[in-house]
Amino acid sequence: MFITDIKYYRYKTPLKKSFKTALRTVDVIESIYVFIETNQKEMVGVGEAVPTYVITGDTKGGIEAAIEEVFKPLLINRPLSIGLLDEMDEALVGNSSAKAAIDIALYDLLAQEAKSPLYEYLNNDPGNKSLETCYTVSLNEADEMVKDAFRYIQEGYNHLKIKVGKDSVETDLNRLKALRAALPKDTTLSVDANQAWNEKGAEQALKHFDEASLNIESIEQPVNRNEFSVLGKLTKDYQIPLMVDESLFSVHDAKRLVEVGAINLWNIKLMKTGGIHQARKIHEIANKYDITCMVGCMMETHVSVTAALHFSLAANKVTRVDFDAPLMVSNREVVGGIAYNGSKVTAPKGYGLGIDRKSLLKKVSV
């Protein structure tokens, strides 16, 4: 089987409600869906890229240019093989979201060719691991955050990720106190600052959050992505486990995090790593050093989140996922893919990703 064409389409999926973090406010998920066609007409691989300017640096135009100018000349008329994934990574620096879309579509094809669901193609003995997703509480005033949190708990989510960092530490502390006081005692709360603080601000936040006995499960990326030594110091100096997110794009980043001791928890996202192939290499390092991992997503739809689920099911150090973005859309735009039963997430039946490729193409190419 060889690749005959690569097509891509922009598509906007509105959210039910604005999603707010310390870095940005999102009202619409802007996806670029990729379709890799082959000489076997029924075999088409699908992928998705999202432009997350303030995290990956990728734009819609940049993603399309990477596909058109680099990946199409590299891949068209080439036989399908796992080796294409390393070639693709070496052909272009950065551009992780564009790489992720192509990577996901290639893995979709490889698993289809093997007549296997993708998670079994990645690991032929994945076991019967069941995964549950947390749900993110968008950054708003305390009363609105409490109201949102109650709704998510009623829908079956017991682990809530609380966005903080846009205002003062005191304001965030008051939000967390309001949530902890109002929610059931067995609710798991984690905190995500999205790089909001400098070293001093992070130390202040960790100290106050801990002293307030809020029972915070973890705090995610409190400082800038480049502050590796600070992440290591915070990991060692404070009780609340620290999760690394924006500092973890590559194998090189993973090695640096190990060197500085930032090894409590890692958040692997396909839009950062450039897809499943590099995410697996990062996971190998996590496995070597016994680092617990979560797999998360940007503001993405069912296609790329389904790929992230397949990777998660095949990765033994992944014990948790953050796959709430598809739940935030006003209407589901994809047939097949990841399925939700309360907080429990399951992979679809079928070969590859398990996405209905024809219906997706019909929807996005109108």
N, C-alpha and C positions, 0 to 999 in steps of 0.2 A: 504493500500500500504506500502511495506517495501523495504528497500535498499538491493540490492543484490551484488553490486560491485562498486568500484570507480577506474576509469582508468584515466591516465594522460599522456600527450605527450608534448615534447618540440617542439617549432616551431619558426622559425626566419622570420621576416617580414622586408625587407629592406626599408629604408626611401628614399624619393626623394632627400633629401639634409641633410647634417649633422646638427644635432640640438645641439646648444651650450648654456650652462648656466655657471654661476660662479662655479658650482660644477662638471660639467662633459660634455663630448661630446658624442652624441649617433648617430650611423649610422644604427643600426638595432634594432628593437624591439624584444626582446627575451621573448616569452610567454610560460607559461605552461598552456595548456588547460585541464580542468578537466571535466569528464563525470561521473555523478552519475546514475547508472542503478538501475532499480526497478523490482519487480516481474510482473509489468505491462509493457511488453516489449516496447510498444510505448512511455512510459513515461521515458524520460531521461532528467536530468538536466545538464546544462553546466555552466562552470565558467572559469575564467582566472586569473592567477597570473603573475606578472612581478617582476623580481629581480631588485630592485633599491638600490644597495649597500650603496650609500652615504646618503640615506634618511631613508629607512626602515631597512637596514641592512640585508635584505633577499637575499639569493643566490639561484641559480637554484637547486643545490644539497640540500640545506636546505629546500626549498619548497617541493621537492620530498620526503625527509626524514620525514617531518612533516606529509605529507599525508599518506605515507606508514606505519610509525611506530606509529602514534597517531590517525589520523582520520579514517583510514580504520578499525582498531580494535574497535574504539568507535562506528562507524556508521553502519557497515555492519550487516545485519539481524535485524536492528532496524526499527520499524514502523516510517514512516515519521511524524514529528510533529515539531511545532515551538519551543518546549522545547529543541530540539537537538542543537539549535543555542547557547543557554546559556551554555549547557554542553560543547560544542566545545570550546567556549572561555575560560572556566575554566580549560580545560584539558591541555592547553599548554600556557606558558608565551611567549609574543612577537609573532614572526612569523606572523605578520599581513597580509602579502601578501598571504601566504598559507591559512590562515583563510578566507580571502576575497574570494578566488576561491571556497572554499567549501560552504561558506555562499551564494554566488551568485547562485551556482548550486542548493542548497537546496531551496532557494526562487523561483527559476525557477520552481522547482517541485511543491512547495506549490501552486503557482499561476496556474499551469497547472491543478492540482487536483481540484482547485476551479473554473476551466473554466473561467479564468479572465486574462486580461493583468496584468503584475506585478504591474504597478502603481495603478491600481484599487484595486488589492488585498491589497496593502499597505494603501490605502486611498479610501474608496468606494465613496467619493464625492470630487475628486481632482479639480473639476472646469474645466475651459477651458484655463488654464494658458499656454501661449506661451513663450518659452524660446529661447534666442539667445546666441550663443557662441562667445567669443572673439577669436582672433587668436594671437599666440605668435610670436614675432619677435626675432629670435635667435640672440645671442650675437656675433657680427662681427664688422668690421670697419663701421664707420658712413655711408659712401656712399652705402655699401652693404645693411645695415639695411634699409636705405631709399628706395632702390630699392625693397627689399622684402616687405616692408610695402605698397608701391604703388600697388604691385601685389595683396596683400590680400584685399585691398580696392576695386580694380577692380573686385575681385571675390565676393564682397558683404559684407565684414566684416568692421564694423565701429568702433569697440572697439578693440584696439591692446594692447597686454601686452608686454612691452619692457623689455627684460632681461638686467640686469646690474650687476656690482659688481666684475668683474674679474680684472679690471684695477683701476686707480685712480678715485676719485669722479669727478675731473675736466674732465677726459676723458668721463665719463658717462654723465656729464652735456653737453658736446659738442655734444654727440650723440643725446641727447634729444632735444637740441636746433635745430639741423639739421632736426630731424624728425618733430618737431612742425612747423618749418619754411616751410617745403616742402609739408606737408600733408594738406588736406582740413581742414578748421577751425573747422568743426563740428566733426572731428575725436576724439574719446575718447581714451586717453592714460593713461594706468596704468603702474606701474613699479614693477618689481620683482627682488629682490636682492638675494634670495636663501641663506640667512644667512651670506652674504658676509662680513659684517662689525662688528667691536666691537662697544661699546656704543658711543665712541667719533666719530668714522667714520660715524655712522648712524646719529648722531646729525648734523655733517657737511653736509652730503648729504641732509637731510631733509631741513636744513636751506637754502642751495644753490638752491635746486630745487624749493623751495617756492619763494625765492627772484627773481628767473629768470622768474616768471610769466608764467610757462609752462602749467598751468592748468592740473596738474596731478590728475587723479581721485582717485588714492590710491597708496600706496606703500606696497609691500608684503614682509613679513618676512625679515626685514633689519638686524637682529642680530641672533645669535645662538639660536637653539631651546630651550635651557635650561635657557635662560635669560628672565624669566617671568617678574621679577620686572622691567627690562629695557623696555620690551614691554609695560608695563603699563605706565611707565614714558613718553615714546615717544608718546603714544596715547594722553596723557594729555597735553604735552608741545608743540605739533606742529599742524599746520593747516591741512596738508595733511592726510587724513584718513589712518589708518594703518590696513592692512589685515594680519591676522595670518594664517600661513600654517604649516610649519614643527613643530611648537610647539603644534599642535592640533592632537594628536593621539587617545586620550581616553576621557572617561567621567571625569576621574581625571584631565586631562589637561584642559578640558573645565571649570571645577570648579575653578581651579587655575587662569585661565585667567579672569574669572569673579571677583575673589578676588583682582587681581592687576589692574583691570580696562581696560584690553586689549579687548575691546568689540565693536570696530567700525565695523569690518567685519571679518568673519571666512571663511576659505577655507576648506571644508570637502572633503576628498578623501577616497575612499573605500580601497585602498591599505594601507592607514595609520590606518584606524579604524578597519580593520579586517572584513570589509563587511558592508552590509546594516543594520544588526541588531544593531550593536553598533553605526553606524552613526545615526540611528533613536533616540537613547538615547542622543547623543550629540545634535541633533536637538531639542529635548525636552527642553534642557537647553537654547539653543538659543531662542526658542519660549518664555520661561519664562521671559527672560531678554530682549526681543525685539531686538535681535542681527541679523542683516542681514547676510545671508550666500551665498556663492558661492559654487558650487560643481565642483571640478576639477578632473584631472587625471594625472597619471604619463605618461610615454611613453607606452601606452597601445593600444590594437586594439579594434575592434568593440564589442567584447563580453562583457568585463568588462565596457566599456564606455556606452554600452546600459543599463547595470544594473544601472550605475550611473545616467543615464537619467531617468529611471523609479523612482528611489529614489527621484530625484529632482522634478519630476512632482507631487509627493505625499507629498512634504514637503513645507509648506506654507511660511517659512522664506527664502527659496531659491529663489532669484530673478535673479540670473545670473549663467551661467555655463562656464567652460573652457574645451571644449571637442574637441580640435583641433588635438590631436595626430592621430586619424584615418585618418585625412585629409593629413597627412604627409607621408603616406606609398606610395610606388611606385605602388602598385596595391591592390585593396580590396580583402581580403582573406576570407571574411565572407558573406554568403547569409542571408539577413534579418538584423534585428537590426536597430540601430539609422540611421535616414535619414537626409540629409542636403539639405537645399534650401537656398543658400547664408549663412547667419549667423543663420537662423532659424533651430532649431533641433526638430524633431518629433519622437515619439515612433512608433515602428512597430505595425501592426495588428497581432492578434494571441494571444494565451494563453502564459503565462509566459513571458520570455524575448522577444519572437518573433524572435528568431534565428532559422535558418534551421539547426537543430542539425545533421541530417544525412549527409548533404553535408559538414559540418564542420568536422565531424569525418572522413569522407572519405579523406578530404584534409590533415589533420594533422597526420593521422595514416599511411600514405604511407611509 
